[in-house]
């Protein structure tokens, strides 16, 4: 049985030119030798090399329809495993072209890989699609974005069910932190994780301003007065806790705090022109 290798096009090129009869015969002999002894990995590798353009072509076709964040190399790697499985299970005696036999397995391996990458359940995606479709229909009809009440009425849901559906569907909007943000001239592209704001981190500028303000406010105060201001406004202790720290009564701390605040208001009032207010 002769196995013809059809020209495979990908990325705008013909990857496999028309083969001579001698080349086709060579591939057939490799097939026969491998099927006679499947332990010869060198022969299987030669077959993988021969049909690798099929993997690349199908990988690029699938990848072109996917959102950013999916690597083409990951699809091709999965497709190679599908190709190897097809080579192992292919029956030379059935008279079927290997290209016809292996393509569904290559694509299936790639789609399986995509499913393992996507943690969002199909039911969640289905709900998100229904919400998007209903929203588009109402936007076309109303000429504006619909309210939640209008969306619920259109979908035949009560508000509680719509809110639950929106919460569940919102999982689809999560993105990979490894997703490319933009390309640079250097060897490393900037990704989402590189520009993600750390909400828990303190802004250095704000920290410096806070320290400057504390020095300004506590200037001219004695030790106990400085501690009362710092512990109350910066450490957020109560008057009772400050009294226990300074060995003073709560009422005494409160009196000192009122006196300090009045004095600071007077001082800052005199210096208002310095701040341009």
Secondary structure in CASP SS format (residue, H / E / C, confidence):
PFRMAT SS
TARGET T0000
AUTHOR 0000-0000-0000
METHOD secondary structure of the structure
MODEL  1
X C 1.00
X C 1.00
X C 1.00
X C 1.00
X C 1.00
X C 1.00
X C 1.00
X C 1.00
X E 1.00
X E 1.00
X C 1.00
X C 1.00
X E 1.00
X E 1.00
X C 1.00
X C 1.00
X C 1.00
X C 1.00
X C 1.00
X C 1.00
X H 1.00
X H 1.00
X H 1.00
X H 1.00
X H 1.00
X H 1.00
X H 1.00
X H 1.00
X H 1.00
X H 1.00
X H 1.00
X H 1.00
X H 1.00
X H 1.00
X H 1.00
X H 1.00
X C 1.00
X C 1.00
X C 1.00
X C 1.00
X H 1.00
X H 1.00
X H 1.00
X H 1.00
X H 1.00
X H 1.00
X H 1.00
X H 1.00
X H 1.00
X H 1.00
X H 1.00
X H 1.00
X H 1.00
X H 1.00
X H 1.00
X H 1.00
X H 1.00
X H 1.00
X H 1.00
X H 1.00
X H 1.00
X H 1.00
X H 1.00
X C 1.00
X C 1.00
X C 1.00
X C 1.00
X C 1.00
X C 1.00
X C 1.00
X C 1.00
X H 1.00
X H 1.00
X H 1.00
X H 1.00
X H 1.00
X H 1.00
X H 1.00
X H 1.00
X H 1.00
X H 1.00
X H 1.00
X H 1.00
X H 1.00
X H 1.00
X H 1.00
X H 1.00
X H 1.00
X H 1.00
X C 1.00
X C 1.00
X H 1.00
X H 1.00
X H 1.00
X C 1.00
X C 1.00
X C 1.00
X H 1.00
X H 1.00
X H 1.00
X H 1.00
X H 1.00
X H 1.00
X H 1.00
X H 1.00
X H 1.00
X H 1.00
X H 1.00
X H 1.00
X H 1.00
X H 1.00
X H 1.00
X H 1.00
X H 1.00
X H 1.00
X H 1.00
X H 1.00
X C 1.00
X C 1.00
X C 1.00
X C 1.00
X H 1.00
X H 1.00
X H 1.00
X H 1.00
X H 1.00
X H 1.00
X H 1.00
X H 1.00
X H 1.00
X H 1.00
X H 1.00
X H 1.00
X H 1.00
X H 1.00
X H 1.00
X H 1.00
X H 1.00
X H 1.00
X H 1.00
X H 1.00
X H 1.00
X C 1.00
X C 1.00
X C 1.00
X C 1.00
X C 1.00
X H 1.00
X H 1.00
X H 1.00
X H 1.00
X H 1.00
X H 1.00
X H 1.00
X H 1.00
X C 1.00
X C 1.00
X C 1.00
X H 1.00
X H 1.00
X H 1.00
X H 1.00
X H 1.00
X H 1.00
X H 1.00
X H 1.00
X H 1.00
X H 1.00
X H 1.00
X H 1.00
X H 1.00
X H 1.00
X H 1.00
X C 1.00
X C 1.00
X C 1.00
X C 1.00
X C 1.00
X C 1.00
X E 1.00
X E 1.00
X E 1.00
X C 1.00
X C 1.00
X C 1.00
X C 1.00
X C 1.00
X C 1.00
X C 1.00
X E 1.00
X E 1.00
X H 1.00
X H 1.00
X H 1.00
X H 1.00
X C 1.00
X C 1.00
X C 1.00
X C 1.00
X C 1.00
X C 1.00
X C 1.00
X C 1.00
X H 1.00
X H 1.00
X H 1.00
X H 1.00
X H 1.00
X H 1.00
X H 1.00
X H 1.00
X H 1.00
X H 1.00
X H 1.00
X H 1.00
X H 1.00
X H 1.00
X H 1.00
X C 1.00
X C 1.00
X C 1.00
X C 1.00
X H 1.00
X H 1.00
X H 1.00
X H 1.00
X H 1.00
X H 1.00
X H 1.00
X H 1.00
X H 1.00
X H 1.00
X H 1.00
X H 1.00
X C 1.00
X C 1.00
X C 1.00
X C 1.00
X H 1.00
X H 1.00
X H 1.00
X H 1.00
X H 1.00
X H 1.00
X H 1.00
X H 1.00
X C 1.00
X C 1.00
X C 1.00
X H 1.00
X H 1.00
X H 1.00
X H 1.00
X H 1.00
X H 1.00
X H 1.00
X H 1.00
X H 1.00
X H 1.00
X H 1.00
X H 1.00
X H 1.00
X H 1.00
X H 1.00
X H 1.00
X H 1.00
X H 1.00
X H 1.00
X H 1.00
X H 1.00
X C 1.00
X H 1.00
X H 1.00
X H 1.00
X H 1.00
X C 1.00
X C 1.00
END
